[in-house]
Every structure is written in structure tokens, then in C-alpha cells.
Amino acid sequence: MTKDRYDKLDQLGQQQALPASPDEAVLERVKNPCKEPYMVRLVAPEFTSICPVTGQPDFAHLVVDYCPDKWIVESKAFKLFLGSYRNHGDFHEACTTGIAQRLVKEISPKWLRIGGYWYPRGGIPIDVFYQYGKAPDGLWIPDQGVPSYRGRG
């Protein structure tokens, strides 16, 4: 029965405020509905955090790809988790790798990669990439499709 299958999800279908920090965010998970390897892609083209030194906003296009094992992340919980970074001060590298490491901790995927494509600050775009595990043989892994930053050119 569907209700029993999803009865432990506290955020889905509820009015929910953004968590105050990534540490306070709850990443809910759901049983993986498929036994064969497949890939899930989560894209956040308007991710924001703040610089830990200046307090100025930082913007990124994030692409998370993963091959689930027993669990998949519930998408509203993931959205709230990402939203918790809006007032979180950390460098691009810490935000990108921290998101990946938290997903690994909560859902234990077979394989995961994240591309953090950060918009320029001080004229320098920073792209951050992280991978966990080895992709299963035969898993279709498309390109993340985010071009290198070219400015107005």
C-alpha cells in the first residue's frame, strides 16, 4: 500500500520552513524501487550560499548524479537541504563536497558524483567536482551538460 510505503516522510505534503543550516536539515529517504542499476540526476541551477569572509552571495549550478543502492533521496527534503545553504557561509569547495558527503552518509549510493559550476567572484569561475565509489558496469552516465563559463563571449 502506498501510504504505508511513504508514511515516514515528514516533509512531503507539509508546509515546511527552510532549515537554519545544512547540519539541521533532514534528508529523508525512500526505498529504491528498482533492483537493476540506474542513474538519478538532481539539478539545482540556482543554488546559493554566502562567502564566509565577506557575506556576499555566491551562485552555482549544481548537478548531482548517483546510482542508488537501497535508498533514494526524497526530492523535497533535498530541495530544503539545498535551501539551507542560502545563509550558510562556506567556500565553494566545502559546499560542493559537503553536499556530496551528506548524501553518501544518508543514502549510501553505489556511486555518486557532483559537479559544482560556480559563477565568477572576483572574475574567476570555480568548478568543483567530487566522486564517490565506482560506477557499476554498464551504467549509462550522460555528460552533465554544463558548459565552461564563457562570460559574455
Secondary structure, 3 states (H helix, E strand, C coil): CHHHHCCCCCCCCCCCCCCCCCCCCCCCEEECCCCCCCCEEEEEEEEEEECCCCCCEEEEEEEEEEECCCEEECHHHHHHHHHCCCCCECCHHHHHHHHHHHHHHHHCCCEEEEEEEEEEECCEEEEEEEEEECCCCCCCCCCCCCCCCCCCC
